[in-house]
Amino acid sequence: MARKVGQRRRGQRAGTSAPTILRDSARRFVTRCTATNISETGVFLMVRAQPDLPREGEVFVEIALPEGKGRDAIRRTAVYCCRIVRTQQIGQLVGLGMEFVQKLA
């Protein structure tokens, strides 16, 4: 009988649905997407599959994070240089697991 073992994480994850912009290693716009969870060490993005979607290497991620609660919460944008550590095809979407390399803003 096979046992299912959960993934080990360095940081605790928090579920979110934050609008995000993905840029390639040259900081060129690739696509708008959604961050579905975030931790101190990384983020997981859901992206529509497309031919120019980076699937490895370093990329730049701009995440609109709410400050406060409710519909009127002000959002601030955090910008990170990230390393793609995992990709997962989910139908027409691609899940990208990112590790934060450096916070830029």
N, C-alpha and C positions, 0 to 999 in steps of 0.2 A: 504494500500500500504506500503510495507516494504522499508525502506531506507537503503542504503548501507553506512556504516560508515567506514572510513579508520582507519588503526591501528595508535595508538599514539606512537610516538617514542621520546625518550629522546634526541637523537642526529640526526643530518641530515646525510642521507646515501649518499654514492658516489658509483656509479656503477663501477665495475671492472671485470677483468677476470684474477685473480692472481692464479698461481699454488700454491697449498697448500698441506701440509702433515698433516694428522690427526693421533694422537697418543692417546692411552687409558690413564687411570688415573695412570698406572704404567710406562708411557712413552714408551710403546711398539708400534711399527709401526702398524697401522691399514690399511691405504690406502692413495693413492694420490687422490686429488680432486681439485675443483675449488672454490675459493671465488668469489661470484657473486656481492656482495656489502659489504661495510665496513663503519663503523662510528666510532666516538670516544669511543662508549660504547660496540660495538660488531661487529659481522661478520655473514654473511649467506653463508653456504657452500652447494654445490651440490655434492652428493656422490652417487656412484653406490651402490644399495642395496646389502647387504651381511649379512650372519648370525651373524658375530661377531661385527657388527657395533654398537657402543654405541649410545643409544637413550635417555640417561638421565645421570645426574651426571657431574663430572668434567672430562675434557679431555685437551690435549695439542695440539695446532695448530701452525704450522710453515708456515708463509705466505711470499712468495717472492714478495716484493714490489719494483717497479721501482723507481729509483732516476733519474729524468730527463725525457725527452721525446724522442720519436722515437724508432726505432728498436735497436739502439745501447745503449739504456739506461742501466746503471748498475743496477742490482737488489741486494737489501739487504734483508736478512731474519729476520723477526720479529717473536719472539716466545712468545706465550701467554698461560697462564692457563685460560681455559674458562669453563663456566657452560652452558650446553645445556638447553635452555629454551623453544624450540619449535622444533617439527619434522613435516615434511609434505611429504607424499608419492606422488611422481610425476612419474607415470609409473614405469620404472626400476630404477629410481633415488629417492634419499631421500634428502629433503632439511633440513638442520640443522641450526636453529637459535641459535647463541652463544652469551653469554654475557661475556665480558672480566672481569676476576677476577684479574689477575695480569700480567703485562708485564715482561717477564723473560730475553729477549735479543732483 
